[in-house]
Amino acid sequence: MKNPFIEFYSSLRHIFGICKNCNNIFRVGDCELYQKKKPEVDWKSKLDNEIASLERIEEKLLDKIELAKESARQRGRSDADRLVKKIDPVFSPLKLNPNDAKVIFHPIDFIVFNGMNTNEKTIKNLIMLDNKNKKNEYKTLQNSIANAVNASRYEWLTLRVNENGTISEE
């Protein structure tokens, strides 16, 4: 035999009404009663308030943690940059960011996309860097690169490798 209390509330799920304000159908068992005076705070309301308060505190704490992580990230980056400047004999003396450099080795050692790793993410210029002590055959090849650039004998071509492995020109 079912508990009469449970039977009563189960029967409320089968009784429906229509809201006079929004014309939506509702179950009587899902209604919340409102009175002219505010109801007394019971243990569940107190518990709900405590949970809401803890959730707000947790949100603030997570925000502080995220700010601390970002601050630590920034400090780590600046510390790393400072250490790199101490041991970098190539880029730092030229006031270039080593992260902007790409290694090629032949026919030049490095190409630097100056400004690539700044906040603006804009390339100021392209710099081709090479060791001075190269054989004459390298110097001839490098001079031909310089002449081609100075005479504007170059072309920009964008190729994309598609997901299926084919290469297409844009």
Secondary structure in CASP SS format (residue, H / E / C, confidence):
PFRMAT SS
TARGET T0000
AUTHOR 0000-0000-0000
METHOD secondary structure of the structure
MODEL  1
M C 1.00
K C 1.00
N C 1.00
P H 1.00
F H 1.00
I H 1.00
E H 1.00
F H 1.00
Y H 1.00
S H 1.00
S H 1.00
L H 1.00
R C 1.00
H C 1.00
I C 1.00
F E 1.00
G E 1.00
I E 1.00
C C 1.00
K C 1.00
N C 1.00
C C 1.00
N C 1.00
N C 1.00
I E 1.00
F E 1.00
R E 1.00
V H 1.00
G H 1.00
D H 1.00
C C 1.00
E C 1.00
L C 1.00
Y C 1.00
Q C 1.00
K C 1.00
K C 1.00
K C 1.00
P C 1.00
E C 1.00
V C 1.00
D C 1.00
W H 1.00
K H 1.00
S H 1.00
K H 1.00
L H 1.00
D H 1.00
N H 1.00
E H 1.00
I H 1.00
A H 1.00
S H 1.00
L H 1.00
E H 1.00
R H 1.00
I H 1.00
E H 1.00
E H 1.00
K H 1.00
L H 1.00
L H 1.00
D H 1.00
K H 1.00
I H 1.00
E H 1.00
L H 1.00
A H 1.00
K H 1.00
E H 1.00
S H 1.00
A H 1.00
R H 1.00
Q H 1.00
R H 1.00
G H 1.00
R H 1.00
S H 1.00
D H 1.00
A H 1.00
D H 1.00
R H 1.00
L H 1.00
V H 1.00
K H 1.00
K H 1.00
I H 1.00
D C 1.00
P C 1.00
V C 1.00
F C 1.00
S H 1.00
P H 1.00
L H 1.00
K C 1.00
L C 1.00
N C 1.00
P H 1.00
N H 1.00
D H 1.00
A E 1.00
K E 1.00
V E 1.00
I C 1.00
F C 1.00
H C 1.00
P C 1.00
I C 1.00
D C 1.00
F E 1.00
I E 1.00
V E 1.00
F E 1.00
N E 1.00
G C 1.00
M C 1.00
N C 1.00
T C 1.00
N C 1.00
E C 1.00
K C 1.00
T C 1.00
I C 1.00
K C 1.00
N E 1.00
L E 1.00
I E 1.00
M E 1.00
L E 1.00
D C 1.00
N C 1.00
K C 1.00
N C 1.00
K C 1.00
K C 1.00
N H 1.00
E H 1.00
Y H 1.00
K H 1.00
T H 1.00
L H 1.00
Q H 1.00
N H 1.00
S H 1.00
I H 1.00
A H 1.00
N H 1.00
A H 1.00
V H 1.00
N H 1.00
A C 1.00
S C 1.00
R C 1.00
Y C 1.00
E C 1.00
W C 1.00
L C 1.00
T C 1.00
L E 1.00
R E 1.00
V E 1.00
N C 1.00
E C 1.00
N C 1.00
G C 1.00
T C 1.00
I E 1.00
S E 1.00
E E 1.00
E C 1.00
END
